[in-house]
Amino acid sequence: MNQPATHPTVVACDESGFTGGNLTFAHAVFTHASVLVSREAAAEETARLRRRVAAHGELKASWLLRWCDRDDLVRLLGPGGLLDGALVHLSDIRLFLLRRLADVLMGPEEISGLDLPGATAATRAAALDLRRHGEASLGAKRWQEFLMVAGNALRTNSRWVPATAVDDLEAALDVLLATPATRPVRGVLASWRSATGRVRAVRRQLEDDPRLPPLLEPLLPAVTHAALAWSAQHPALLVHHDEQSALTRWRVAAIGERVAARFPGNAALELVRVDSRDDPRVQVADLVAGIARRAATSVLDGKPDADLVSMVRPLVDDQSIWDGDADGSADAVPKVTAELSPR
């Protein structure tokens, strides 16, 4: 059995696309990047890129995409480039919301905000049916209203959520079931309407213990998944993550417990929050996350940037919350990646 290394491996993380808990925006993507790169190499490259775009202070991915050429991006993202390893987790936020709702209504008894949504093949299939066909079948306005009340029903950490959140979800489902819809959409909605008691039970659990991870925070399952993926390769892991209020000490401790349970006696995890302006490795993770979000968003917009997608593809996590099997038809989410796996 491998023993934890004396000096832990440092993995730097950052995200792009935070939406403040609202997971209803059309064509919106949340990305989380974790990268393995030396501090020295990261500092040298970020300094070079600052000179390249005449930037002062923190770099932004949008500046690189506007003013750098392909060689700069390949140097950052490509094989043999700056990174010794990287993992990019994509979340189509509407699919994330639908998968999480499916988990609550159809999935296992225990639901945790640290778990990636889509606990079973059945919940993933139901969510995907609605993501592909719900809006086209029911209309954009009616679909957006449903997503809003669905999100409210699962949110307990916002004072703006009405006390009638679950009642509103039931009423919205009744409205949709009274509307002509395609068979897969109607079948899923009917099964969900009969199970809304589970939403009430889950809300009570979250309200009784505010330290429990919220269900609609894409950052938390992305960080947990990254910690588990990297710990499989590096028994002693130190995660440097950009400052995020969602990473409370209780949640960080719970992520550490996940790693210890997955690799008993063979993994140690420490996660520290840092300012990306003070750590060039986290700055690189921020750039990777931002570039990946631009690539993924271009696909959801129906105008894929093929060159950018081809550069990002090898880094994308195969557990991303993404429709990787869409056939590109008008009512489907277009395909962005194929045969994805972490490096």
Summary of the structure (lengths in Angstrom):
residues: 343
radius of gyration: 20.5
end to end distance: 23.2
largest distance: 62.7
contacts: 1147
relative contact order: 0.20
helix: 51%
strand: 12%
